């Protein structure tokens, strides 16, 4: 048992086993590359997955070719040891390459089996590489990372920054004499100019978008809404009612601003209008602005202003120290506080007081705004409007959208720009931003990966099946011409000429029977009890034919023996030549 095990270890095709393991490792490594690269940034891979897949594919193809060659050799020698025709051996060696597929399929069962296995294994091995390439691709993806950032922002606007209090000559009411820097910020807001940030780490957001909450001076407000009726029928044509209003004034009791908006929100039968009025009490506050920084430009996220956190606010007389410039009793020529500056901003750009009058020439109510802003026209609901359903509204089609949120948003934007300008280079607010960057990433497709792995392992099983039975050969085998030539013997091809093609050779020897003993010392029985000990093949004549002159042969009733083994043929003679009992059969 021990000797047999040792022999098997000596005969084992270790190189073939290493080759098969290499194919498994290449397939496994390819699957690992595709799986690990999924959702990874392209820039993070110094050697791209496609390169790795190409390397593993090339190694796998080399190993596959070697494994197939070894399997073909095993099948060749196993078939030779069992006894077969030369055409079978040829087509096993050819295994359906090129134009030999159909002849190989027709040659016999073993040649057909080897050919079909080989061709199918080739197809599966070939398809594996394109499938692996399809299993990974690149796509863009938004990535979110938390990064520390800085933004110049003041938490308090000093009195006098906007300008100083003055008394209006016509009305005697308090007004604001604007400072040039305040005028600059107002102009930037009106033109919607971008807000630049320093192009250095921590301030800008290159190749992406950074979002966060930055603390700074702002405003807080409380609003209440009420409705009232307004008669726009033909019975009230002498009136000139206010139909759209935006107005801001300082509170007489606290350092705060009172914003009032009013508009016709709906109409009922006979031109009965509903007026919606919103009153907001606005005070200075420290808030956390929702900002977005893209590359080197900052902007306010307007959609998130409604949920903006308020850190502190100044909305009563006990907190006048927060900004004495907003106090109701602030003297003329004193510095204006943030609410006073905000009031001046509304008066200059957002204030509106549109009134309606009945115009006899067209028999309709028309409105005209006192300005100075265009909001009366901007929020007028011109369409859709349909008189066909209610003819009583044809003379009073005046309805507006609510301007309150727009005005409050504009005030937020203005204060954000002011706080940034005041803190620029002086006050730095640190915050944590979410960096949203559009990056190029690898995306794996498990469908193609699974199919590729299935094809690879199916090809492996097919090619390894060709080597099954290797232990019956009891020695390593190959298809070297030296090895195969030794077995056939040169005289087999006498009379064919040195230039004979494989087709001519096959046509002459395709029916010659050959058999190789497994053991070189195993005697070959001629069926008559002669007991020749032929080393390699016993070769018989083709049916219905006899050999011509010039070929040394030993005749039995149905076979001719070729080979250098010592045989006991003293009772037989050759037609041409003699037998030397010491040297064996000379051929």
Secondary structure, DSSP 8 states (H G I E B T S, - for coil): -HHHHHHHHHHS-HHHHHHHHHHHHHHHHHHHHHHHHTT-BGGG-SS-HHHHHHHHHHHHHHHHHHHHHHHHHHHHHHHHHH-EEHHHHHHHHHTT-GGGHHHHHHH-HHHHHHHHHHHHHHHHHHHHHHHHHHTEEEEEEEEEEEEEEEEE--SS--TTSSEEEEE-TTT--EEEEE-HHHHHHHHHHHTT--EE--SSTTT-EEEEEEEEEEEEEEEEEEEEEEEEEEE-SGGGTT---EEEEEEEEE-SSSSEEEEEEEEEEEEEGGGEEEEEEEEEEEEEEEEEEEEEEEETEEEE-GGGGGG--EEEEE-SGGGGGG-GGGSTT--TTSB--HHHHHHHHHHHHT-EEEEEEEETTTTEEEEEE--SSSHHHHTB--SS---TT-GGGTT----B---HHHHHHHHHHHHHHHHHHHHTTT-EEEEEEEEEEEEEEEEE-HHHHHHHHHHHHHHHHHHHHTTTTGGGG-S-----HHHHHHHH-GGGGTTS-TT--HHHHHHHHTT-EE-B-SSTT--B--SSS--B--SSBEE---TT----TT----B-SS-EE-SSS----TT---SSS--BTTTB---
